[in-house]
Amino acid sequence: MKCELCNNTASVVFFVLDKEEKIEKKFYLCEVCASKVPVSCFVVNQIQQPSRLKQFSIPKQTEENISGIFCSYCLTSAKDFLENGLLGCSRCYDSFSELIQDCISVKQLKLTHRGKMPIRLFQRKKLKKDIDQMRQIYQKCLEKENYEEAYGVGRRLKRLESYLR
């Protein structure tokens, strides 16, 4: 077998990831490439992480501006962070804060996590919103003295309110 990274020399070292007795992936590497690759890259969760990070489409302006950004403590570059998805130290979060926020804002609406909303609570909020809209329509019908339409809206409003109980 040839080395999966350089495709030149015959592979000597291979790693097999074993998760609950199932083989996840085999890596065939030559001695030179195996010495360059850190062992942490062969952990199952971290192999999937860089591919997740590459799903973020970072704006072109940001890609041009990241060439000179480095962490002052561990010297990890922003380009390294985007390629492998790993930060070098805890201070990298401060150094790359804008870049991290850009990556998050591409996939999420807000930068803060508000938690998962249960389906029933979501349905209840939607129902309350619909009831408020129906009340406004009901009031407008009464102001315009359109009593026949107000009667129909009132019946629908009572039916919606009965779902709330």
N, C-alpha and C positions, 0 to 999 in steps of 0.2 A: 504494500500500500504506500501511496505517496502522502507527504505531509499535506494536511488540509489548508494550512496557511500559506506556505510558499510554493507548494506543488513541485518542488525540485528534488529533494533528497528523499530517500526511503524513510518511512516513519519507524521510530524505535519505541517511542512512548505512546501509549494510548490510555485514555481515561474512560471509564464507564460510570455513568451516573446511575445510582441505584436508589429508587424511591419506592419503599415498601415492596421490595423484591421484584420490581419491574425495571427493565433497562430503559432509561430515557433517551440517551444518546451516547454514541462512541466518538471520541476525538482521536484521530491519528495525527501525531505530531513528531517532527524530528527533534533531536536534542536541543538544537539552537532555538527553535520556536518554543519548545516546552519551557526553556529557561526564561524566556521573555514574558510568558503569560503567567500572571499571578494565579494561585490556586483558587482564590475567591471567585474567579470568573467561571469556575466549573461547578459552582453551587447552583442547583436547579432554579431557584427563585431569581438569582441575579443574571442568569442567562436570558431570561425573558424580559428583564428590566430594560436593557438598552433598546430592544425593539419597540417597547412601549413608548420610550422617550422619542424615538424617531417618528412616531405617529404625529407628534406635535409639529405643525407647520409654522415655523418661526418666520416672521416677516424679514424680507430681504435687507431692510435697513439695519435690523438687529444683527444679522449675520455679518454685515460689513463692519459693525462697531465692536464685535466681540474679539477681534484679533488681538487687541492689546490688553484685554482684561485678564488679570491673574490674581490668585489668592496670595496675599502678602505673607502668609504664614507657611503654607505647604507648597506654594508655587504651582498649584493646579491651574491650568488655563480653562477659560470658558469653552474653548473648542474641545478640550478633553472631556469636559462635563457633558457637552452635547453628543459626543461620539459614543461614550461608554455609559452615560447615565448615572455616574457615581461622583459624589463630591469627596474631596480629599480629607477635609477636617470640618469641625463645627464652625470655624470662621468663614468657610466657603459660602455659607448661607448669607452672611453679610456682604461678602464680595460680589456674589452673583444674584443678589436679591431682585434686581430689576429683570434679569434674564429668567429667573424662576417664576416671577409674576407673569411675564409674557407667556411662558409655556403653559401656566395654569389657566390664564385668561382665554387661551385659544380653545380649551376644552370645557371650561366651566363658566357659568354666567358671572359668578362673584368670586372674590379671593377668600372669603370666609366660608367655613362649613357650618351650615345651620342644622344639619342632621337630616335624617330620613323622615319623611312625613308618612304616617300610616294611611292606607287607602281610605279607610272609613272617615278619618279626619278630613282628608282632601275632599271627599264627596260631601261631607257635612258643610264645609266652607263654601263649596260651589253651590250647594242648595241655598245657603243663607244669602249668597250673592244674587241668585236668581229671584229669591223672595223680595229682596230690596228693589230689584229692577221692576218686578211686577207691581210693587206698591207705588213706585213712581209712575208707572203707566196708569195704574188705577186712579191716582190723584189727578193726572192730566185729563183722563176721561171725565172725571167729575167736574173739573174746572171748565171743560168744553161743553158740559151738560149733555154728554153722549152716554146716557144711562144704560142703554142696551149693551153697548160694548163694555161699560163698567161692570155690568152684571156678570158677563162672561169672564172678564179678567178677575173679578172677585171670587168666582167659583174656582178658577185655576189657582188663585192665591191661597184659598182655604185648603185645597188639595195638597199643594206644596208644603204648607205649614203642618199638615197632618203627618207628612213624612218625617218632619223634624222631631216629633214626639216619640 
